[in-house]
Protein backbone atom coordinates (compact mmCIF):
# COMPACT_ATOMS: atom_id res chain seq x y z
CA UNK A 1 0.00 0.00 0.00
CA UNK A 2 1.34 3.37 -1.04
CA UNK A 3 2.04 5.79 1.77
CA UNK A 4 1.13 9.41 1.14
CA UNK A 5 3.88 11.62 2.46
CA UNK A 6 2.83 14.12 5.11
CA UNK A 7 3.50 17.64 3.90
CA UNK A 8 4.54 20.22 6.41
CA UNK A 9 4.66 23.95 5.81
CA UNK A 10 6.80 26.36 7.74
CA UNK A 11 6.21 30.11 7.90
CA UNK A 12 9.28 32.21 8.46
CA UNK A 13 9.18 35.89 9.39
CA UNK A 14 12.44 37.72 8.78
CA UNK A 15 12.79 40.99 10.69
CA UNK A 16 15.55 43.48 10.05
CA UNK A 17 16.44 44.40 13.60
CA UNK A 18 18.61 47.31 12.49
CA UNK A 19 15.74 49.69 11.86
CA UNK A 20 12.47 47.96 12.68
CA UNK A 21 10.36 49.47 15.43
CA UNK A 22 10.82 47.76 18.75
CA UNK A 23 9.84 45.94 20.84
CA UNK A 24 8.45 43.24 18.52
CA UNK A 25 5.91 41.18 20.44
CA UNK A 26 4.08 37.92 19.75
CA UNK A 27 1.35 37.01 22.19
CA UNK A 28 1.70 33.33 23.07
CA UNK A 29 -0.57 32.01 25.76
CA UNK A 30 -1.19 35.54 27.07
CA UNK A 31 2.54 35.95 27.53
CA UNK A 32 4.98 38.33 25.90
CA UNK A 33 8.20 36.61 24.90
CA UNK A 34 11.54 38.24 24.18
CA UNK A 35 14.87 36.77 23.12
CA UNK A 36 17.17 36.50 26.09
CA UNK A 37 20.52 34.66 25.88
CA UNK A 38 19.46 32.62 22.86
CA UNK A 39 16.10 31.57 24.31
CA UNK A 40 12.53 32.86 24.17
CA UNK A 41 11.82 33.98 27.71
CA UNK A 42 9.13 35.88 29.56
CA UNK A 43 10.73 39.19 30.63
CA UNK A 44 10.16 40.80 33.95
CA UNK A 45 8.55 44.22 34.36
CA UNK A 46 11.89 46.03 34.35
CA UNK A 47 12.98 44.42 31.08
CA UNK A 48 9.68 45.40 29.40
CA UNK A 49 10.01 48.94 30.72
CA UNK A 50 13.48 49.22 29.21
CA UNK A 51 12.27 47.93 25.83
CA UNK A 52 9.41 50.42 25.63
CA UNK A 53 11.70 53.22 26.80
CA UNK A 54 14.10 52.33 23.99
CA UNK A 55 11.20 52.46 21.54
CA UNK A 56 10.19 55.94 22.66
CA UNK A 57 13.76 57.23 22.67
CA UNK A 58 14.30 55.89 19.16
CA UNK A 59 11.45 57.88 17.68
CA UNK A 60 11.09 60.98 19.80
CA UNK A 61 13.92 62.61 17.82
CA UNK A 62 12.45 61.65 14.45
CA UNK A 63 10.93 65.02 13.72
CA UNK A 64 11.69 67.63 11.11
CA UNK A 65 13.34 70.80 12.39
CA UNK A 66 11.18 73.94 12.32
CA UNK A 67 10.56 75.26 8.82
CA UNK A 68 13.11 77.92 7.87
CA UNK A 69 11.71 80.19 5.13
CA UNK A 70 15.02 81.52 3.87
CA UNK A 71 17.52 80.72 1.17
CA UNK A 72 21.28 81.08 1.15
CA UNK A 73 23.02 83.68 -0.97
CA UNK A 74 25.84 83.09 -3.40
CA UNK A 75 28.88 85.34 -3.25
CA UNK A 76 26.99 87.99 -1.32
CA UNK A 77 24.30 88.36 -4.01
CA UNK A 78 20.66 88.10 -3.03
CA UNK A 79 18.96 85.51 -5.23
CA UNK A 80 16.68 86.74 -8.00
CA UNK A 81 13.73 84.67 -6.74
CA UNK A 82 10.13 85.45 -5.80
CA UNK A 83 8.59 82.15 -4.69
CA UNK A 84 10.13 78.98 -3.25
CA UNK A 85 8.60 75.55 -2.76
CA UNK A 86 10.76 73.59 -0.33
CA UNK A 87 10.38 69.87 0.22
CA UNK A 88 12.13 68.11 3.10
CA UNK A 89 12.57 64.39 3.64
CA UNK A 90 13.87 62.94 6.91
CA UNK A 91 15.09 59.33 6.94
CA UNK A 92 16.45 57.19 9.77
CA UNK A 93 19.40 54.86 9.27
CA UNK A 94 20.23 51.54 10.95
CA UNK A 95 20.77 51.77 14.70
CA UNK A 96 24.31 51.41 15.92
CA UNK A 97 25.76 51.76 12.43
CA UNK A 98 27.40 55.15 11.71
CA UNK A 99 26.80 56.57 8.24
CA UNK A 100 28.61 59.11 6.12
CA UNK A 101 28.30 60.78 2.74
CA UNK A 102 30.97 59.40 0.44
CA UNK A 103 32.15 60.63 -2.92
CA UNK A 104 30.32 57.70 -4.49
CA UNK A 105 27.07 58.84 -2.83
CA UNK A 106 27.48 62.38 -4.18
CA UNK A 107 28.21 61.04 -7.65
CA UNK A 108 25.16 58.77 -7.51
CA UNK A 109 22.98 61.72 -6.47
CA UNK A 110 24.23 63.93 -9.30
CA UNK A 111 23.75 61.12 -11.80
CA UNK A 112 20.10 60.58 -10.88
CA UNK A 113 19.45 64.34 -10.69
CA UNK A 114 20.87 64.84 -14.18
CA UNK A 115 18.92 61.97 -15.71
CA UNK A 116 16.21 62.93 -18.18
CA UNK A 117 13.60 61.18 -16.04
CA UNK A 118 14.15 63.18 -12.86
CA UNK A 119 10.66 64.52 -12.05
CA UNK A 120 11.62 68.05 -11.00
CA UNK A 121 14.16 69.08 -13.66
CA UNK A 122 14.11 66.32 -16.26
CA UNK A 123 12.55 66.45 -19.72
CA UNK A 124 8.92 67.47 -19.46
CA UNK A 125 9.23 68.50 -15.80
CA UNK A 126 7.12 71.28 -14.32
CA UNK A 127 10.05 73.70 -14.06
CA UNK A 128 10.99 73.21 -17.71
CA UNK A 129 7.35 73.60 -18.81
CA UNK A 130 7.05 76.72 -16.68
CA UNK A 131 10.00 78.31 -18.49
CA UNK A 132 8.34 77.74 -21.86
CA UNK A 133 5.18 79.44 -20.57
CA UNK A 134 7.00 82.38 -19.01
CA UNK A 135 9.00 83.56 -21.99
CA UNK A 136 8.44 83.44 -25.75
CA UNK A 137 12.12 83.03 -26.61
CA UNK A 138 14.71 80.33 -26.14
CA UNK A 139 16.12 79.19 -22.83
CA UNK A 140 18.65 76.68 -21.64
CA UNK A 141 19.27 74.71 -18.47
CA UNK A 142 22.58 74.01 -16.75
CA UNK A 143 23.30 70.53 -15.44
CA UNK A 144 23.09 69.77 -11.74
CA UNK A 145 26.46 70.43 -10.16
CA UNK A 146 27.92 70.43 -6.67
CA UNK A 147 27.97 73.77 -4.88
CA UNK A 148 29.22 74.87 -1.49
CA UNK A 149 30.80 72.85 1.29
CA UNK A 150 30.96 69.09 0.72
CA UNK A 151 32.24 66.56 3.25
CA UNK A 152 31.20 63.30 4.89
CA UNK A 153 28.26 64.96 6.66
CA UNK A 154 26.83 67.35 4.03
CA UNK A 155 26.79 68.49 0.43
CA UNK A 156 24.70 70.69 -1.86
CA UNK A 157 23.95 70.92 -5.58
CA UNK A 158 22.21 73.41 -7.89
CA UNK A 159 20.38 73.48 -11.23
CA UNK A 160 19.16 76.54 -13.11
CA UNK A 161 17.34 77.42 -16.31
CA UNK A 162 18.27 80.67 -18.02
CA UNK A 163 16.46 82.78 -20.59
CA UNK A 164 18.57 83.72 -23.59
CA UNK A 165 17.56 87.37 -23.28
CA UNK A 166 17.68 89.78 -21.67
CA UNK A 167 20.94 89.38 -19.77
CA UNK A 168 20.66 85.58 -19.54
CA UNK A 169 18.07 85.96 -16.80
CA UNK A 170 17.37 83.02 -14.48
CA UNK A 171 13.66 82.28 -14.09
CA UNK A 172 13.67 78.87 -12.45
CA UNK A 173 16.23 77.26 -10.19
CA UNK A 174 16.46 74.13 -8.06
CA UNK A 175 18.74 73.30 -5.15
CA UNK A 176 19.29 70.22 -3.06
CA UNK A 177 20.93 70.03 0.35
CA UNK A 178 21.84 66.73 2.05
CA UNK A 179 22.84 66.51 5.71
CA UNK A 180 23.71 63.65 8.07
CA UNK A 181 23.15 64.01 11.83
CA UNK A 182 24.87 61.31 13.95
CA UNK A 183 22.51 59.49 16.34
CA UNK A 184 24.20 56.25 17.44
CA UNK A 185 21.34 55.02 19.61
CA UNK A 186 18.45 55.89 17.30
CA UNK A 187 20.10 55.56 13.90
CA UNK A 188 21.68 58.48 12.03
CA UNK A 189 19.26 61.05 10.55
CA UNK A 190 19.44 61.88 6.84
CA UNK A 191 17.79 65.17 5.89
CA UNK A 192 17.25 65.94 2.18
CA UNK A 193 16.10 69.49 1.35
CA UNK A 194 14.91 70.24 -2.18
CA UNK A 195 14.06 73.80 -3.29
CA UNK A 196 12.17 74.78 -6.43
CA UNK A 197 12.72 78.52 -6.92
CA UNK A 198 10.54 80.61 -9.24
CA UNK A 199 10.89 84.16 -10.56
CA UNK A 200 8.16 86.32 -12.07
CA UNK A 201 9.10 86.83 -15.71
CA UNK A 202 7.22 90.15 -15.78
CA UNK A 203 9.31 91.67 -13.02
CA UNK A 204 12.52 93.40 -14.12
CA UNK A 205 15.65 91.52 -13.14
CA UNK A 206 18.10 93.12 -10.68
CA UNK A 207 20.34 94.12 -13.58
CA UNK A 208 17.44 95.74 -15.40
CA UNK A 209 16.26 97.50 -12.23
CA UNK A 210 19.77 98.77 -11.57
CA UNK A 211 20.12 100.20 -15.08
CA UNK A 212 16.63 101.72 -14.90
CA UNK A 213 17.45 103.37 -11.58
CA UNK A 214 20.70 104.77 -12.94
CA UNK A 215 18.85 106.27 -15.92
CA UNK A 216 16.06 107.72 -13.78
CA UNK A 217 18.53 109.18 -11.31
CA UNK A 218 20.47 110.75 -14.19
CA UNK A 219 17.24 112.23 -15.61
CA UNK A 220 16.26 113.51 -12.17
CA UNK A 221 19.57 115.28 -11.68
CA UNK A 222 19.37 116.79 -15.14
CA UNK A 223 15.83 118.14 -14.80
CA UNK A 224 15.52 118.97 -11.11
CA UNK A 225 18.97 119.98 -10.04
CA UNK A 226 19.48 119.33 -6.35
CA UNK A 227 15.75 118.93 -5.65
CA UNK A 228 15.64 115.34 -6.87
CA UNK A 229 14.11 113.53 -3.90
CA UNK A 230 10.59 112.79 -5.32
CA UNK A 231 11.85 111.24 -8.55
CA UNK A 232 14.76 109.53 -6.84
CA UNK A 233 12.47 107.97 -4.25
CA UNK A 234 10.18 106.63 -6.97
CA UNK A 235 13.14 105.28 -8.91
CA UNK A 236 14.37 103.32 -5.89
CA UNK A 237 11.14 101.34 -5.63
CA UNK A 238 11.22 98.10 -7.61
CA UNK A 239 7.73 96.83 -8.49
CA UNK A 240 6.44 93.96 -6.40
CA UNK A 241 5.61 90.79 -8.33
CA UNK A 242 2.04 90.25 -9.42
CA UNK A 243 0.59 86.71 -9.20
CA UNK A 244 2.43 84.66 -11.79
CA UNK A 245 1.68 81.04 -10.82
CA UNK A 246 -1.73 79.47 -10.32
CA UNK A 247 -2.96 76.50 -8.35
CA UNK A 248 -2.44 74.23 -11.36
CA UNK A 249 1.26 75.13 -11.70
CA UNK A 250 1.70 74.94 -7.94
CA UNK A 251 0.22 71.44 -7.98
CA UNK A 252 2.63 70.28 -10.70
CA UNK A 253 5.72 71.63 -8.96
CA UNK A 254 4.67 70.23 -5.57
CA UNK A 255 3.94 66.83 -7.10
CA UNK A 256 7.34 66.81 -8.81
CA UNK A 257 9.07 67.68 -5.53
CA UNK A 258 7.24 64.89 -3.72
CA UNK A 259 7.96 62.37 -6.46
CA UNK A 260 11.63 63.36 -6.53
CA UNK A 261 12.15 63.11 -2.77
CA UNK A 262 9.97 60.06 -2.12
CA UNK A 263 11.25 58.40 -5.26
CA UNK A 264 14.38 58.53 -7.37
CA UNK A 265 16.51 60.91 -5.28
CA UNK A 266 15.40 59.56 -1.89
CA UNK A 267 15.93 55.98 -3.06
CA UNK A 268 19.41 56.75 -4.42
CA UNK A 269 20.60 58.55 -1.29
CA UNK A 270 19.08 56.06 1.16
CA UNK A 271 20.74 53.20 -0.69
CA UNK A 272 24.10 54.95 -1.16
CA UNK A 273 24.37 56.35 2.39
CA UNK A 274 22.41 53.95 4.60
CA UNK A 275 22.69 50.81 2.51
CA UNK A 276 18.94 50.26 2.81
CA UNK A 277 15.99 50.89 0.50
CA UNK A 278 13.80 53.94 0.80
CA UNK A 279 11.11 53.34 3.38
CA UNK A 280 9.68 54.19 6.77
CA UNK A 281 10.28 55.53 9.30
CA UNK A 282 10.30 58.79 7.37
CA UNK A 283 8.81 62.29 7.44
CA UNK A 284 8.08 64.50 4.41
CA UNK A 285 6.80 68.08 4.34
CA UNK A 286 6.59 71.09 2.01
CA UNK A 287 6.98 74.80 2.80
CA UNK A 288 5.79 77.51 0.40
CA UNK A 289 7.33 80.94 0.94
CA UNK A 290 8.23 84.18 -0.79
CA UNK A 291 11.55 86.01 -0.80
CA UNK A 292 12.51 89.66 -0.89
CA UNK A 293 13.17 91.13 -4.32
CA UNK A 294 16.27 92.76 -2.90
CA UNK A 295 17.70 93.17 0.55
CA UNK A 296 15.93 96.47 1.20
CA UNK A 297 12.47 95.61 -0.10
CA UNK A 298 9.43 94.31 1.73
CA UNK A 299 8.89 90.57 1.56
CA UNK A 300 5.79 90.06 -0.63
CA UNK A 301 2.88 87.97 0.58
CA UNK A 302 1.93 84.65 -0.97
CA UNK A 303 -1.07 86.09 -2.81
CA UNK A 304 1.29 88.49 -4.63
CA UNK A 305 2.95 85.46 -6.21
CA UNK A 306 0.16 82.85 -6.26
CA UNK A 307 -3.16 83.26 -8.07
CA UNK A 308 -5.72 81.40 -5.95
CA UNK A 309 -8.22 81.52 -8.81
CA UNK A 310 -11.88 81.45 -7.85
CA UNK A 311 -11.12 81.01 -4.16
CA UNK A 312 -11.92 84.24 -2.33
CA UNK A 313 -10.08 85.82 0.55
CA UNK A 314 -12.25 85.88 3.65
CA UNK A 315 -12.80 89.53 4.73
CA UNK A 316 -10.45 90.50 7.50
CA UNK A 317 -7.85 87.85 6.62
CA UNK A 318 -4.40 88.55 5.23
CA UNK A 319 -2.18 85.94 3.53
CA UNK A 320 1.24 85.38 5.02
CA UNK A 321 4.72 85.25 3.51
CA UNK A 322 5.15 81.52 4.15
CA UNK A 323 3.17 78.39 5.01
CA UNK A 324 4.44 75.01 6.16
CA UNK A 325 2.46 72.01 4.85
CA UNK A 326 2.63 68.57 6.41
CA UNK A 327 4.43 66.60 7.55
CA UNK A 328 3.30 63.18 6.37
CA UNK A 329 4.71 59.74 7.15
CA UNK A 330 5.06 58.10 3.73
CA UNK A 331 5.10 54.32 3.34
CA UNK A 332 6.85 52.10 0.80
CA UNK A 333 3.89 51.90 -1.58
CA UNK A 334 3.88 55.67 -2.00
CA UNK A 335 7.32 55.60 -3.63
CA UNK A 336 6.29 53.00 -6.25
CA UNK A 337 2.95 54.66 -7.01
CA UNK A 338 3.22 58.34 -8.00
CA UNK A 339 -0.55 58.38 -8.52
CA UNK A 340 -0.95 57.79 -4.79
CA UNK A 341 0.92 61.03 -4.15
CA UNK A 342 -1.74 63.13 -5.92
CA UNK A 343 -4.21 63.07 -2.96
CA UNK A 344 -1.43 64.21 -0.63
CA UNK A 345 -0.65 67.21 -2.85
CA UNK A 346 -4.39 67.85 -3.17
CA UNK A 347 -4.71 68.12 0.62
CA UNK A 348 -1.57 70.26 0.87
CA UNK A 349 -3.01 72.81 -1.59
CA UNK A 350 -6.25 73.02 0.38
CA UNK A 351 -4.21 73.50 3.56
CA UNK A 352 -2.25 76.28 1.83
CA UNK A 353 -5.43 78.14 0.93
CA UNK A 354 -7.10 77.72 4.31
CA UNK A 355 -3.96 78.75 6.19
CA UNK A 356 -3.90 82.00 4.19
CA UNK A 357 -7.55 82.88 4.74
CA UNK A 358 -9.23 81.67 1.53
CA UNK A 359 -12.71 80.22 1.26
CA UNK A 360 -13.97 77.90 -1.50
CA UNK A 361 -10.38 76.68 -1.89
CA UNK A 362 -11.59 73.06 -2.04
CA UNK A 363 -13.53 73.73 -5.24
CA UNK A 364 -10.61 75.58 -6.82
CA UNK A 365 -8.17 72.77 -6.02
CA UNK A 366 -10.66 70.21 -7.37
CA UNK A 367 -10.62 72.02 -10.73
CA UNK A 368 -6.94 71.11 -11.11
CA UNK A 369 -6.68 67.79 -9.32
CA UNK A 370 -10.03 66.16 -10.06
CA UNK A 371 -10.01 64.76 -6.53
CA UNK A 372 -13.12 65.31 -4.43
CA UNK A 373 -12.69 67.05 -1.11
C-alpha positions as CSV (number, residue, x, y, z in Angstrom):
1,X,0.0,0.0,0.0
2,X,1.3,3.4,-1.0
3,X,2.0,5.8,1.8
4,X,1.1,9.4,1.1
5,X,3.9,11.6,2.5
6,X,2.8,14.1,5.1
7,X,3.5,17.6,3.9
8,X,4.5,20.2,6.4
9,X,4.7,24.0,5.8
10,X,6.8,26.4,7.7
11,X,6.2,30.1,7.9
12,X,9.3,32.2,8.5
13,X,9.2,35.9,9.4
14,X,12.4,37.7,8.8
15,X,12.8,41.0,10.7
16,X,15.6,43.5,10.0
17,X,16.4,44.4,13.6
18,X,18.6,47.3,12.5
19,X,15.7,49.7,11.9
20,X,12.5,48.0,12.7
21,X,10.4,49.5,15.4
22,X,10.8,47.8,18.8
23,X,9.8,45.9,20.8
24,X,8.4,43.2,18.5
25,X,5.9,41.2,20.4
26,X,4.1,37.9,19.7
27,X,1.3,37.0,22.2
28,X,1.7,33.3,23.1
29,X,-0.6,32.0,25.8
30,X,-1.2,35.5,27.1
31,X,2.5,35.9,27.5
32,X,5.0,38.3,25.9
33,X,8.2,36.6,24.9
34,X,11.5,38.2,24.2
35,X,14.9,36.8,23.1
36,X,17.2,36.5,26.1
37,X,20.5,34.7,25.9
38,X,19.5,32.6,22.9
39,X,16.1,31.6,24.3
40,X,12.5,32.9,24.2
41,X,11.8,34.0,27.7
42,X,9.1,35.9,29.6
43,X,10.7,39.2,30.6
44,X,10.2,40.8,33.9
45,X,8.5,44.2,34.4
46,X,11.9,46.0,34.4
47,X,13.0,44.4,31.1
48,X,9.7,45.4,29.4
49,X,10.0,48.9,30.7
50,X,13.5,49.2,29.2
51,X,12.3,47.9,25.8
52,X,9.4,50.4,25.6
53,X,11.7,53.2,26.8
54,X,14.1,52.3,24.0
55,X,11.2,52.5,21.5
56,X,10.2,55.9,22.7
57,X,13.8,57.2,22.7
58,X,14.3,55.9,19.2
59,X,11.4,57.9,17.7
60,X,11.1,61.0,19.8
61,X,13.9,62.6,17.8
62,X,12.4,61.6,14.4
63,X,10.9,65.0,13.7
64,X,11.7,67.6,11.1
65,X,13.3,70.8,12.4
66,X,11.2,73.9,12.3
67,X,10.6,75.3,8.8
68,X,13.1,77.9,7.9
69,X,11.7,80.2,5.1
70,X,15.0,81.5,3.9
71,X,17.5,80.7,1.2
72,X,21.3,81.1,1.1
73,X,23.0,83.7,-1.0
74,X,25.8,83.1,-3.4
75,X,28.9,85.3,-3.3
76,X,27.0,88.0,-1.3
77,X,24.3,88.4,-4.0
78,X,20.7,88.1,-3.0
79,X,19.0,85.5,-5.2
80,X,16.7,86.7,-8.0
81,X,13.7,84.7,-6.7
82,X,10.1,85.5,-5.8
83,X,8.6,82.2,-4.7
84,X,10.1,79.0,-3.2
85,X,8.6,75.5,-2.8
86,X,10.8,73.6,-0.3
87,X,10.4,69.9,0.2
88,X,12.1,68.1,3.1
89,X,12.6,64.4,3.6
90,X,13.9,62.9,6.9
91,X,15.1,59.3,6.9
92,X,16.4,57.2,9.8
93,X,19.4,54.9,9.3
94,X,20.2,51.5,10.9
95,X,20.8,51.8,14.7
96,X,24.3,51.4,15.9
97,X,25.8,51.8,12.4
98,X,27.4,55.1,11.7
99,X,26.8,56.6,8.2
100,X,28.6,59.1,6.1
101,X,28.3,60.8,2.7
102,X,31.0,59.4,0.4
103,X,32.2,60.6,-2.9
104,X,30.3,57.7,-4.5
105,X,27.1,58.8,-2.8
106,X,27.5,62.4,-4.2
107,X,28.2,61.0,-7.7
108,X,25.2,58.8,-7.5
109,X,23.0,61.7,-6.5
110,X,24.2,63.9,-9.3
111,X,23.7,61.1,-11.8
112,X,20.1,60.6,-10.9
113,X,19.4,64.3,-10.7
114,X,20.9,64.8,-14.2
115,X,18.9,62.0,-15.7
116,X,16.2,62.9,-18.2
117,X,13.6,61.2,-16.0
118,X,14.2,63.2,-12.9
119,X,10.7,64.5,-12.0
120,X,11.6,68.0,-11.0
121,X,14.2,69.1,-13.7
122,X,14.1,66.3,-16.3
123,X,12.6,66.4,-19.7
124,X,8.9,67.5,-19.5
125,X,9.2,68.5,-15.8
126,X,7.1,71.3,-14.3
127,X,10.1,73.7,-14.1
128,X,11.0,73.2,-17.7
129,X,7.4,73.6,-18.8
130,X,7.0,76.7,-16.7
131,X,10.0,78.3,-18.5
132,X,8.3,77.7,-21.9
133,X,5.2,79.4,-20.6
134,X,7.0,82.4,-19.0
135,X,9.0,83.6,-22.0
136,X,8.4,83.4,-25.8
137,X,12.1,83.0,-26.6
138,X,14.7,80.3,-26.1
139,X,16.1,79.2,-22.8
140,X,18.7,76.7,-21.6
141,X,19.3,74.7,-18.5
142,X,22.6,74.0,-16.7
143,X,23.3,70.5,-15.4
144,X,23.1,69.8,-11.7
145,X,26.5,70.4,-10.2
146,X,27.9,70.4,-6.7
147,X,28.0,73.8,-4.9
148,X,29.2,74.9,-1.5
149,X,30.8,72.8,1.3
150,X,31.0,69.1,0.7
151,X,32.2,66.6,3.3
152,X,31.2,63.3,4.9
153,X,28.3,65.0,6.7
154,X,26.8,67.4,4.0
155,X,26.8,68.5,0.4
156,X,24.7,70.7,-1.9
157,X,23.9,70.9,-5.6
158,X,22.2,73.4,-7.9
159,X,20.4,73.5,-11.2
160,X,19.2,76.5,-13.1
161,X,17.3,77.4,-16.3
162,X,18.3,80.7,-18.0
163,X,16.5,82.8,-20.6
164,X,18.6,83.7,-23.6
165,X,17.6,87.4,-23.3
166,X,17.7,89.8,-21.7
167,X,20.9,89.4,-19.8
168,X,20.7,85.6,-19.5
169,X,18.1,86.0,-16.8
170,X,17.4,83.0,-14.5
171,X,13.7,82.3,-14.1
172,X,13.7,78.9,-12.5
173,X,16.2,77.3,-10.2
174,X,16.5,74.1,-8.1
175,X,18.7,73.3,-5.2
176,X,19.3,70.2,-3.1
177,X,20.9,70.0,0.3
178,X,21.8,66.7,2.0
179,X,22.8,66.5,5.7
180,X,23.7,63.7,8.1
181,X,23.1,64.0,11.8
182,X,24.9,61.3,14.0
183,X,22.5,59.5,16.3
184,X,24.2,56.3,17.4
185,X,21.3,55.0,19.6
186,X,18.4,55.9,17.3
187,X,20.1,55.6,13.9
188,X,21.7,58.5,12.0
189,X,19.3,61.0,10.6
190,X,19.4,61.9,6.8
191,X,17.8,65.2,5.9
192,X,17.3,65.9,2.2
193,X,16.1,69.5,1.4
194,X,14.9,70.2,-2.2
195,X,14.1,73.8,-3.3
196,X,12.2,74.8,-6.4
197,X,12.7,78.5,-6.9
198,X,10.5,80.6,-9.2
199,X,10.9,84.2,-10.6
200,X,8.2,86.3,-12.1
201,X,9.1,86.8,-15.7
202,X,7.2,90.1,-15.8
203,X,9.3,91.7,-13.0
204,X,12.5,93.4,-14.1
205,X,15.6,91.5,-13.1
206,X,18.1,93.1,-10.7
207,X,20.3,94.1,-13.6
208,X,17.4,95.7,-15.4
209,X,16.3,97.5,-12.2
210,X,19.8,98.8,-11.6
211,X,20.1,100.2,-15.1
212,X,16.6,101.7,-14.9
213,X,17.5,103.4,-11.6
214,X,20.7,104.8,-12.9
215,X,18.9,106.3,-15.9
216,X,16.1,107.7,-13.8
217,X,18.5,109.2,-11.3
218,X,20.5,110.8,-14.2
219,X,17.2,112.2,-15.6
220,X,16.3,113.5,-12.2
221,X,19.6,115.3,-11.7
222,X,19.4,116.8,-15.1
223,X,15.8,118.1,-14.8
224,X,15.5,119.0,-11.1
225,X,19.0,120.0,-10.0
226,X,19.5,119.3,-6.3
227,X,15.7,118.9,-5.6
228,X,15.6,115.3,-6.9
229,X,14.1,113.5,-3.9
230,X,10.6,112.8,-5.3
231,X,11.8,111.2,-8.6
232,X,14.8,109.5,-6.8
233,X,12.5,108.0,-4.3
234,X,10.2,106.6,-7.0
235,X,13.1,105.3,-8.9
236,X,14.4,103.3,-5.9
237,X,11.1,101.3,-5.6
238,X,11.2,98.1,-7.6
239,X,7.7,96.8,-8.5
240,X,6.4,94.0,-6.4
241,X,5.6,90.8,-8.3
242,X,2.0,90.2,-9.4
243,X,0.6,86.7,-9.2
244,X,2.4,84.7,-11.8
245,X,1.7,81.0,-10.8
246,X,-1.7,79.5,-10.3
247,X,-3.0,76.5,-8.3
248,X,-2.4,74.2,-11.4
249,X,1.3,75.1,-11.7
250,X,1.7,74.9,-7.9
251,X,0.2,71.4,-8.0
252,X,2.6,70.3,-10.7
253,X,5.7,71.6,-9.0
254,X,4.7,70.2,-5.6
255,X,3.9,66.8,-7.1
256,X,7.3,66.8,-8.8
257,X,9.1,67.7,-5.5
258,X,7.2,64.9,-3.7
259,X,8.0,62.4,-6.5
260,X,11.6,63.4,-6.5
261,X,12.2,63.1,-2.8
262,X,10.0,60.1,-2.1
263,X,11.2,58.4,-5.3
264,X,14.4,58.5,-7.4
265,X,16.5,60.9,-5.3
266,X,15.4,59.6,-1.9
267,X,15.9,56.0,-3.1
268,X,19.4,56.8,-4.4
269,X,20.6,58.5,-1.3
270,X,19.1,56.1,1.2
271,X,20.7,53.2,-0.7
272,X,24.1,54.9,-1.2
273,X,24.4,56.4,2.4
274,X,22.4,54.0,4.6
275,X,22.7,50.8,2.5
276,X,18.9,50.3,2.8
277,X,16.0,50.9,0.5
278,X,13.8,53.9,0.8
279,X,11.1,53.3,3.4
280,X,9.7,54.2,6.8
281,X,10.3,55.5,9.3
282,X,10.3,58.8,7.4
283,X,8.8,62.3,7.4
284,X,8.1,64.5,4.4
285,X,6.8,68.1,4.3
286,X,6.6,71.1,2.0
287,X,7.0,74.8,2.8
288,X,5.8,77.5,0.4
289,X,7.3,80.9,0.9
290,X,8.2,84.2,-0.8
291,X,11.5,86.0,-0.8
292,X,12.5,89.7,-0.9
293,X,13.2,91.1,-4.3
294,X,16.3,92.8,-2.9
295,X,17.7,93.2,0.6
296,X,15.9,96.5,1.2
297,X,12.5,95.6,-0.1
298,X,9.4,94.3,1.7
299,X,8.9,90.6,1.6
300,X,5.8,90.1,-0.6
301,X,2.9,88.0,0.6
302,X,1.9,84.7,-1.0
303,X,-1.1,86.1,-2.8
304,X,1.3,88.5,-4.6
305,X,2.9,85.5,-6.2
306,X,0.2,82.8,-6.3
307,X,-3.2,83.3,-8.1
308,X,-5.7,81.4,-5.9
309,X,-8.2,81.5,-8.8
310,X,-11.9,81.4,-7.8
311,X,-11.1,81.0,-4.2
312,X,-11.9,84.2,-2.3
313,X,-10.1,85.8,0.5
314,X,-12.3,85.9,3.7
315,X,-12.8,89.5,4.7
316,X,-10.5,90.5,7.5
317,X,-7.9,87.9,6.6
318,X,-4.4,88.6,5.2
319,X,-2.2,85.9,3.5
320,X,1.2,85.4,5.0
321,X,4.7,85.2,3.5
322,X,5.2,81.5,4.1
323,X,3.2,78.4,5.0
324,X,4.4,75.0,6.2
325,X,2.5,72.0,4.9
326,X,2.6,68.6,6.4
327,X,4.4,66.6,7.5
328,X,3.3,63.2,6.4
329,X,4.7,59.7,7.1
330,X,5.1,58.1,3.7
331,X,5.1,54.3,3.3
332,X,6.8,52.1,0.8
333,X,3.9,51.9,-1.6
334,X,3.9,55.7,-2.0
335,X,7.3,55.6,-3.6
336,X,6.3,53.0,-6.2
337,X,2.9,54.7,-7.0
338,X,3.2,58.3,-8.0
339,X,-0.5,58.4,-8.5
340,X,-0.9,57.8,-4.8
341,X,0.9,61.0,-4.2
342,X,-1.7,63.1,-5.9
343,X,-4.2,63.1,-3.0
344,X,-1.4,64.2,-0.6
345,X,-0.6,67.2,-2.9
346,X,-4.4,67.9,-3.2
347,X,-4.7,68.1,0.6
348,X,-1.6,70.3,0.9
349,X,-3.0,72.8,-1.6
350,X,-6.2,73.0,0.4
351,X,-4.2,73.5,3.6
352,X,-2.2,76.3,1.8
353,X,-5.4,78.1,0.9
354,X,-7.1,77.7,4.3
355,X,-4.0,78.8,6.2
356,X,-3.9,82.0,4.2
357,X,-7.6,82.9,4.7
358,X,-9.2,81.7,1.5
359,X,-12.7,80.2,1.3
360,X,-14.0,77.9,-1.5
361,X,-10.4,76.7,-1.9
362,X,-11.6,73.1,-2.0
363,X,-13.5,73.7,-5.2
364,X,-10.6,75.6,-6.8
365,X,-8.2,72.8,-6.0
366,X,-10.7,70.2,-7.4
367,X,-10.6,72.0,-10.7
368,X,-6.9,71.1,-11.1
369,X,-6.7,67.8,-9.3
370,X,-10.0,66.2,-10.1
371,X,-10.0,64.8,-6.5
372,X,-13.1,65.3,-4.4
373,X,-12.7,67.1,-1.1
